[in-house]
Amino acid sequence: MPISHVAAMAFERVSRLASIPALILAAVLWLTAAVQSHAQSLIRDPDIEYGLRELAFPVLRAAGLNTNRVRILVVNDSTFNAFVIDYNAIYLNYGLILGVDSPEMLQAVIAHEAAHIANGHLARRSENLRAANRNAGLGTALALIAAAAGGGEAAAGIAAGVQSSALRSFLGHTRAEEASADRSAASYLRWAGISPSGMVTLHRKFAGQELLSTANQDPYMRSHPTSRERLRAAEAFLEEFGDKAQPNANADYWFARVKGKLSAFLRTPSWTLRRAKEETDRDIRMMREASAHHQNRNLASARAAIDEALAIRPDDPFYYELKGQILLENRQLAEAVQAYGQAVEMAPNDSLILAGYGRALLAQGKTKDALHVLEKARARDFRDARLMRDLGLAYAQVGNNGMASAVTAERYALQGRLADAGIHARRAVGQLPEGSPGWQRAQDVLIASERAKKNSKRKRK
């Protein structure tokens, strides 16, 4: 579906390995450059991300992870896949979310990825990458990077012709890590009171994948090598410990709402209006209908539907956020600001809601107010490229060109466009007071950009 048809949901092109504030950026710079061509889009929506947090919270807590630090982010990719690349986020393709049949299956995936973080696999994988680079040259290193990011075919192509012993060694570690992650994930689910049957169902879904050719295998199978042994292990765990989980209405609700919101903006409006009638929770049904009517540019019907959802859940900030975005995209600016303001009152620390409120204020011409709100949002979430674009515009409108350049540099760095980031960072460094917070941020991006340029020249030689 063309992005122009997708409202109330932000699609942002973000390099999988880019990390602002340019902080960790220098540390992962060579990785970013290596996979820059595989940049992905993130689907940023406060309702969806909150629902995923609700589903992930008991799993992350059971894993001993910081539930405030580890984010669950949605990748704009229709394939069935999930991955981790750092300690701060678990990435789920929207195809995976729409492809699972129960909250327990989705929580099993989250538990598996959380186990990679909790068990220290990322640190060991980094060491394995360095060892492979020493032992087998750049080709293997790039193959392993691609594999870690989920690019099965790319990894196979790059690895062709390199020393197979180093590659076998790394993949041996990976197989051990997958088995370890499965065991830990099953324990997390049990400790969290979540039915481990979801993990069994997940493995059963892919047990036959090994019989298929690589081209026909699901990406999740290639990057998370599911085998019949793993299925048997999950079944054995279920048999040993049983299934003592109680029904969880909260998990059922947020699972339905996350899938409903995603499908409403990724499917055609006609599909949504036809299938929304099957929704058990009426507020979710009305939210989906509001989204479909909005895509059909029917403001009256969209407003009526979202108002009905709000009548059912009058204290729901995310329905107010959706109402605000519907109104904003129909140029009903005063009403949009009011709706966003109500959402902010209910969820004052949600960065995506703050970003929408700032965007509405900026559209209404209240630039100074917008700048304050957008900076508050940026302090809470550095991954939102759309927010950074609005923030740069706000700084430019108040005449602070130095900060406008600094923010633009960060936005380009976040997207993996380090050459463009360097141009704007150099401008910011020349315009901002030396040592100021903005100057320091721009300096970090500039250093990262210059290192990327040197690495690129070295590779060409």
C-alpha positions as CSV (number, residue, x, y, z in Angstrom):
1,M,0.0,0.0,0.0
2,P,1.4,3.4,-0.9
3,I,2.4,5.4,2.2
4,S,0.3,8.3,1.1
5,H,-2.7,6.2,1.9
6,V,-1.6,5.5,5.4
7,A,-2.7,8.0,8.0
8,A,-2.3,8.1,11.8
9,M,0.8,6.0,11.7
10,A,4.3,7.1,11.0
11,F,6.6,5.1,8.7
12,E,10.2,6.2,9.3
13,R,13.3,5.0,7.4
14,V,15.8,4.0,10.1
15,S,19.0,2.1,9.7
16,R,18.8,-1.0,11.8
17,L,22.2,-0.3,13.4
18,A,22.0,3.5,13.6
19,S,21.8,4.9,17.1
20,I,21.4,8.6,18.1
21,P,22.4,10.4,20.2
22,A,25.6,9.9,18.3
23,L,27.0,8.4,21.2
24,I,26.9,4.8,20.3
25,L,27.0,5.9,16.7
26,A,30.8,5.9,16.5
27,A,31.0,2.5,18.2
28,V,28.8,0.8,15.6
29,L,29.8,3.0,12.7
30,W,31.5,0.2,10.6
31,L,28.4,-2.0,11.1
32,T,26.1,0.9,9.9
33,A,28.2,1.4,6.8
34,A,28.2,-2.3,6.1
35,V,24.4,-2.7,6.1
36,Q,23.4,0.8,5.1
37,S,21.8,-0.5,1.9
38,H,19.5,-2.7,4.1
39,A,17.9,0.3,5.9
40,Q,14.5,-0.5,7.2
41,S,11.4,1.5,8.1
42,L,9.9,1.6,11.5
43,I,6.2,1.9,12.0
44,R,5.8,4.3,14.9
45,D,2.4,4.5,16.5
46,P,1.7,5.1,20.2
47,D,-1.3,2.8,20.4
48,I,0.6,-0.1,18.9
49,E,3.7,0.4,20.9
50,Y,1.7,0.7,24.2
51,G,-0.1,-2.5,23.4
52,L,3.2,-4.3,22.7
53,R,4.5,-3.0,26.0
54,E,1.5,-4.5,27.7
55,L,2.2,-7.9,26.1
56,A,5.9,-7.7,26.7
57,F,5.9,-6.4,30.3
58,P,5.5,-9.7,32.1
59,V,8.0,-11.4,29.8
60,L,10.7,-8.8,30.2
61,R,10.2,-8.7,34.0
62,A,10.6,-12.5,34.1
63,A,13.8,-12.2,32.1
64,G,15.2,-9.7,34.6
65,L,15.3,-6.9,32.0
66,N,14.5,-3.2,32.6
67,T,10.9,-2.9,31.3
68,N,11.4,0.9,30.9
69,R,14.5,0.5,28.8
70,V,13.7,-2.3,26.4
71,R,11.4,-1.1,23.7
72,I,9.3,-3.2,21.3
73,L,9.4,-1.6,17.9
74,V,7.6,-2.6,14.7
75,V,9.5,-2.9,11.4
76,N,7.7,-2.1,8.2
77,D,8.3,-5.5,6.7
78,S,5.6,-8.1,5.7
79,T,7.8,-11.1,6.3
80,F,7.5,-13.2,9.5
81,N,10.7,-12.2,11.4
82,A,12.0,-10.7,14.6
83,F,15.5,-9.7,15.8
84,V,17.6,-7.9,18.3
85,I,20.7,-5.8,17.6
86,D,21.3,-4.0,20.9
87,Y,20.2,-4.1,24.5
88,N,17.5,-1.5,24.1
89,A,15.0,-2.8,21.7
90,I,13.3,-5.9,20.3
91,Y,12.2,-5.5,16.6
92,L,9.1,-7.3,15.3
93,N,8.2,-7.2,11.6
94,Y,4.5,-6.3,11.2
95,G,4.2,-9.5,9.1
96,L,5.0,-11.5,12.3
97,I,2.5,-9.6,14.4
98,L,-0.3,-10.1,11.8
99,G,0.8,-13.7,11.2
100,V,0.5,-15.1,14.7
101,D,-2.8,-16.4,16.0
102,S,-2.7,-15.7,19.7
103,P,-1.0,-13.4,22.3
104,E,0.8,-16.4,23.6
105,M,2.5,-16.9,20.3
106,L,3.6,-13.3,20.1
107,Q,4.8,-13.4,23.7
108,A,6.8,-16.5,22.9
109,V,8.7,-14.6,20.2
110,I,9.3,-11.7,22.5
111,A,10.5,-14.1,25.2
112,H,13.0,-15.7,22.7
113,E,14.4,-12.3,21.7
114,A,14.5,-11.2,25.3
115,A,16.6,-14.3,26.1
116,H,19.2,-13.2,23.6
117,I,19.6,-10.0,25.5
118,A,19.4,-11.5,29.0
119,N,21.8,-14.3,28.2
120,G,24.5,-12.0,26.9
121,H,24.4,-13.4,23.3
122,L,24.8,-9.9,21.8
123,A,28.1,-9.4,23.5
124,R,29.4,-12.8,22.6
125,R,28.2,-12.4,19.0
126,S,30.2,-9.2,18.7
127,E,33.3,-11.1,19.8
128,N,32.5,-13.8,17.3
129,L,32.2,-11.2,14.6
130,R,35.6,-9.8,15.5
131,A,37.1,-13.3,15.5
132,A,35.6,-14.1,12.2
133,N,36.9,-10.9,10.8
134,R,40.4,-11.8,11.9
135,N,40.2,-15.4,10.8
136,A,38.4,-15.2,7.5
137,G,38.5,-11.6,6.3
138,L,35.9,-9.1,5.6
139,G,33.6,-11.3,3.6
140,T,32.6,-13.5,6.5
141,A,32.2,-10.5,8.8
142,L,29.7,-8.9,6.4
143,A,27.9,-12.2,6.0
144,L,27.5,-12.5,9.8
145,I,26.3,-8.9,10.0
146,A,23.7,-9.6,7.4
147,A,22.7,-12.8,9.1
148,A,22.4,-11.0,12.5
149,A,20.0,-8.5,10.8
150,G,17.9,-11.2,9.4
151,G,19.1,-11.1,5.8
152,G,19.4,-14.8,5.1
153,E,19.9,-14.7,1.3
154,A,22.4,-11.7,1.5
155,A,24.4,-13.6,4.1
156,A,24.6,-16.7,2.0
157,G,25.7,-14.7,-1.0
158,I,28.4,-12.8,0.8
159,A,29.7,-15.8,2.6
160,A,30.3,-17.8,-0.6
161,G,34.0,-18.5,-1.0
162,V,35.2,-17.4,2.5
163,Q,36.8,-19.8,4.9
164,S,34.1,-22.2,5.9
165,S,35.7,-23.2,9.2
166,A,35.3,-19.7,10.7
167,L,31.7,-19.5,9.4
168,R,30.9,-23.0,10.9
169,S,32.4,-21.9,14.2
170,F,30.1,-18.8,14.3
171,L,27.0,-20.7,13.3
172,G,27.8,-23.3,16.0
173,H,27.7,-20.5,18.5
174,T,24.4,-19.4,17.0
175,R,22.8,-22.8,17.2
176,A,23.8,-23.1,20.8
177,E,22.4,-19.6,21.5
178,E,19.1,-20.5,19.9
179,A,18.7,-23.6,22.0
180,S,19.7,-21.5,25.1
181,A,17.2,-18.8,24.2
182,D,14.5,-21.4,23.7
183,R,15.1,-22.8,27.2
184,S,15.2,-19.4,28.8
185,A,12.1,-18.2,26.9
186,A,10.1,-21.2,28.1
187,S,11.1,-20.4,31.7
188,Y,10.2,-16.8,31.3
189,L,6.7,-17.7,30.0
190,R,6.2,-20.1,32.9
191,W,7.3,-17.5,35.5
192,A,5.2,-14.9,33.9
193,G,2.1,-17.1,34.0
194,I,1.8,-17.2,30.2
195,S,0.9,-20.5,28.5
196,P,4.0,-22.1,27.0
197,S,1.7,-23.6,24.4
198,G,2.3,-20.5,22.3
199,M,5.9,-21.5,21.9
200,V,4.9,-25.1,20.9
201,T,2.5,-23.7,18.3
202,L,5.2,-21.3,17.0
203,H,7.7,-24.1,16.5
204,R,5.1,-26.4,15.0
205,K,4.3,-23.6,12.5
206,F,7.8,-23.9,11.2
207,A,8.7,-27.5,11.8
208,G,8.2,-28.4,8.1
209,Q,10.3,-25.4,6.9
210,E,13.5,-27.4,6.9
211,L,12.1,-29.6,4.1
212,L,11.7,-26.5,1.8
213,S,14.4,-24.9,-0.3
214,T,16.0,-21.8,1.1
215,A,14.2,-19.7,-1.4
216,N,10.8,-21.0,-0.1
217,Q,11.6,-20.9,3.6
218,D,10.2,-18.3,5.8
219,P,12.7,-15.6,6.9
220,Y,12.1,-16.5,10.5
221,M,13.2,-20.0,9.8
222,R,16.4,-18.8,8.2
223,S,17.4,-16.3,10.9
224,H,16.0,-18.4,13.8
225,P,16.8,-22.0,12.6
226,T,13.7,-23.8,13.9
227,S,14.1,-27.5,13.9
228,R,12.1,-30.5,14.9
229,E,14.5,-30.9,17.8
230,R,13.4,-27.4,19.0
231,L,9.8,-28.4,18.6
232,R,10.3,-31.6,20.6
233,A,12.2,-29.6,23.3
234,A,9.2,-27.2,23.6
235,E,6.8,-30.0,23.8
236,A,8.9,-31.7,26.4
237,F,8.9,-28.5,28.5
238,L,5.1,-28.2,28.2
239,E,4.7,-31.9,29.3
240,E,7.1,-31.5,32.2
241,F,5.7,-28.3,33.7
242,G,2.2,-28.4,32.3
243,D,0.1,-25.4,31.4
244,K,-1.1,-23.6,34.6
245,A,-1.7,-20.3,32.9
246,Q,-5.0,-18.6,33.6
247,P,-6.9,-16.7,30.9
248,N,-5.6,-13.2,30.5
249,A,-8.3,-10.7,29.3
250,N,-5.8,-7.8,29.2
251,A,-3.4,-9.7,26.9
252,D,-6.3,-10.8,24.7
253,Y,-7.5,-7.2,24.4
254,W,-4.2,-5.6,23.6
255,F,-3.3,-8.4,21.1
256,A,-6.6,-7.7,19.3
257,R,-6.0,-4.0,19.4
258,V,-2.5,-4.1,18.1
259,K,-3.4,-6.4,15.2
260,G,-6.6,-4.3,14.6
261,K,-4.7,-1.0,14.4
262,L,-1.9,-2.5,12.2
263,S,-4.3,-4.1,9.8
264,A,-6.5,-1.1,9.6
265,F,-3.7,1.0,8.1
266,L,-2.0,-1.7,6.1
267,R,-5.0,-3.3,4.5
268,T,-7.4,-1.6,2.1
269,P,-10.3,0.4,3.7
270,S,-12.8,-2.0,2.1
271,W,-11.1,-5.0,3.7
272,T,-11.1,-3.3,7.1
273,L,-14.8,-2.3,6.9
274,R,-15.7,-5.8,5.9
275,R,-13.6,-7.5,8.6
276,A,-14.1,-5.0,11.5
277,K,-17.6,-6.5,12.1
278,E,-15.8,-9.6,13.4
279,E,-14.2,-7.7,16.2
280,T,-15.3,-8.8,19.7
281,D,-14.5,-5.4,21.4
282,R,-16.7,-2.7,20.0
283,D,-14.2,0.1,20.7
284,I,-11.5,-1.7,18.6
285,R,-14.1,-2.2,15.9
286,M,-14.9,1.6,15.9
287,M,-11.2,2.5,15.9
288,R,-10.7,0.3,12.8
289,E,-13.7,1.8,11.1
290,A,-12.5,5.3,11.9
291,S,-9.1,4.5,10.3
292,A,-10.8,3.1,7.2
293,H,-13.1,6.1,6.8
294,H,-10.1,8.4,7.3
295,Q,-8.2,6.7,4.5
296,N,-11.4,7.1,2.3
297,R,-11.3,10.8,3.2
298,N,-14.7,10.6,4.8
299,L,-14.1,13.0,7.8
300,A,-17.7,12.9,9.1
301,S,-17.7,9.1,9.3
302,A,-14.2,8.9,10.7
303,R,-15.1,11.4,13.4
304,A,-18.3,9.6,14.3
305,A,-16.5,6.3,14.6
306,I,-13.6,7.6,16.8
307,D,-16.0,9.5,19.0
308,E,-18.0,6.3,19.5
309,A,-14.7,4.5,20.5
310,L,-14.1,7.4,23.0
311,A,-17.6,7.1,24.4
312,I,-16.7,3.5,25.3
313,R,-13.2,4.4,26.6
314,P,-13.3,8.1,27.6
315,D,-9.9,8.0,29.3
316,D,-8.0,6.4,26.5
317,P,-5.2,8.8,25.3
318,F,-4.5,6.8,22.2
319,Y,-8.0,7.2,20.8
320,Y,-7.7,10.9,21.5
321,E,-4.3,10.8,19.6
322,L,-5.9,9.1,16.7
323,K,-8.7,11.7,16.7
324,G,-6.1,14.4,16.7
325,Q,-4.3,13.0,13.8
326,I,-7.4,12.5,11.8
327,L,-8.4,16.1,12.4
328,L,-4.8,17.4,11.7
329,E,-4.6,15.6,8.4
330,N,-8.0,17.2,7.5
331,R,-6.6,20.6,8.4
332,Q,-9.0,21.0,11.4
333,L,-6.1,22.5,13.3
334,A,-7.8,24.0,16.4
335,E,-9.8,20.8,17.0
336,A,-6.6,18.7,16.4
337,V,-4.7,20.7,19.0
338,Q,-7.5,20.2,21.5
339,A,-7.7,16.4,20.9
340,Y,-3.9,16.1,21.1
341,G,-3.9,18.2,24.3
342,Q,-6.4,15.8,25.9
343,A,-4.2,12.9,24.9
344,V,-1.1,14.6,26.5
345,E,-3.0,15.2,29.7
346,M,-3.7,11.5,30.0
347,A,-0.3,10.3,28.8
348,P,2.2,13.2,29.5
349,N,5.3,11.2,29.0
350,D,4.4,9.3,25.8
351,S,7.0,10.6,23.3
352,L,4.9,9.8,20.2
353,I,1.8,11.6,21.6
354,L,4.0,14.6,22.5
355,A,5.4,14.5,19.0
356,G,1.9,14.6,17.4
357,Y,0.9,17.4,19.7
358,G,3.9,19.4,18.8
359,R,3.2,18.8,15.1
360,A,-0.3,20.1,15.5
361,L,0.9,23.2,17.3
362,L,3.5,23.8,14.6
363,A,0.8,23.5,11.9
364,Q,-1.3,26.0,13.9
365,G,1.5,28.5,13.9
366,K,2.3,28.3,17.6
367,T,6.0,27.6,16.9
368,K,7.4,28.4,20.4
369,D,4.9,26.2,22.1
370,A,5.6,23.5,19.5
371,L,9.3,23.8,20.0
372,H,9.0,23.2,23.8
373,V,6.8,20.1,23.3
374,L,8.9,18.7,20.5
375,E,12.1,19.0,22.6
376,K,10.3,17.2,25.4
377,A,9.4,14.4,23.0
378,R,13.0,14.2,21.6
379,A,14.4,13.8,25.1
380,R,12.3,10.7,25.5
381,D,12.8,9.1,22.1
382,F,15.7,9.6,19.8
383,R,14.4,7.0,17.2
384,D,11.6,9.2,15.8
385,A,12.9,10.6,12.5
386,R,9.6,12.4,11.8
387,L,9.8,14.2,15.2
388,M,13.4,15.3,14.3
389,R,12.1,16.7,11.0
390,D,9.4,18.7,12.8
391,L,11.9,19.8,15.4
392,G,14.4,21.1,12.8
393,L,11.5,23.0,11.1
394,A,10.6,24.6,14.4
395,Y,14.1,25.7,15.1
396,A,14.4,27.2,11.6
397,Q,11.1,29.1,12.1
398,V,12.4,30.8,15.3
399,G,15.7,31.7,13.6
400,N,17.9,29.2,15.4
401,N,19.7,27.9,12.3
402,G,22.5,26.2,14.3
403,M,20.1,24.0,16.2
404,A,18.1,23.4,13.0
405,S,21.3,22.1,11.4
406,A,22.2,20.0,14.5
407,V,18.8,18.3,14.6
408,T,18.8,17.7,10.8
409,A,22.3,16.1,11.2
410,E,20.9,13.8,13.8
411,R,17.9,12.9,11.7
412,Y,20.1,12.0,8.7
413,A,22.5,10.0,11.0
414,L,19.5,8.1,12.4
415,Q,18.5,7.2,8.9
416,G,22.0,6.0,8.1
417,R,22.8,8.9,5.7
418,L,26.1,9.8,7.3
419,A,27.4,11.8,4.4
420,D,24.4,14.2,4.5
421,A,24.5,14.2,8.3
422,G,28.1,15.4,8.2
423,I,27.2,18.3,6.0
424,H,24.6,19.6,8.5
425,A,26.7,18.7,11.5
426,R,29.6,20.9,10.1
427,R,27.2,23.8,9.7
428,A,25.9,23.3,13.3
429,V,29.4,23.2,14.8
430,G,30.2,26.5,13.0
431,Q,27.0,28.2,14.3
432,L,26.5,27.0,17.8
433,P,28.4,28.1,20.9
434,E,31.4,25.8,21.5
435,G,30.7,23.3,24.2
436,S,26.9,23.8,24.3
437,P,24.7,20.7,24.3
438,G,23.7,21.2,20.6
439,W,27.3,21.8,19.6
440,Q,28.4,18.6,21.4
441,R,25.6,16.6,19.7
442,A,26.6,18.0,16.3
443,Q,30.3,17.3,17.0
444,D,29.5,13.6,17.7
445,V,27.7,13.3,14.4
446,L,30.5,15.0,12.6
447,I,33.1,12.7,14.0
448,A,31.0,9.7,13.1
449,S,30.5,11.0,9.5
450,E,34.2,11.6,9.1
451,R,35.1,8.1,10.3
452,A,32.6,6.7,7.8
453,K,34.2,8.6,5.0
454,K,37.7,7.3,6.0
455,N,36.5,3.8,6.2
456,S,34.9,4.1,2.8
457,K,38.1,5.4,1.3
458,R,40.1,2.6,2.9
459,K,37.8,-0.1,1.5
460,R,38.1,1.4,-2.0
461,K,41.9,1.1,-1.8
